C-alpha cells in the first residue's frame, strides 16, 4: 500500500499539499485495516502511512 501510494505521489513532480493529502487519503482506508491497535493509539493513520512512504523513498534513494 505504501509503495503504491509513493508511486502515485512521485507521478507529480511539483505536487501541492492538497494533491499529497488526496493521494494519502485515497490509500488510508485500506491501510487502516492492517494497522495494529497500538499503532492507532500512538499516531493518526495518515501519519503512519506518510512515515512508511518516506521510509520507502529513503531506501530507494540510499540504495
Secondary structure by P-SEA (a helix, b strand, c coil): caaaaaaaaaccccccaaaaaaaaaaaaaaaaaaccaaaaacccaaaaaaaaaaaaaaaaaac
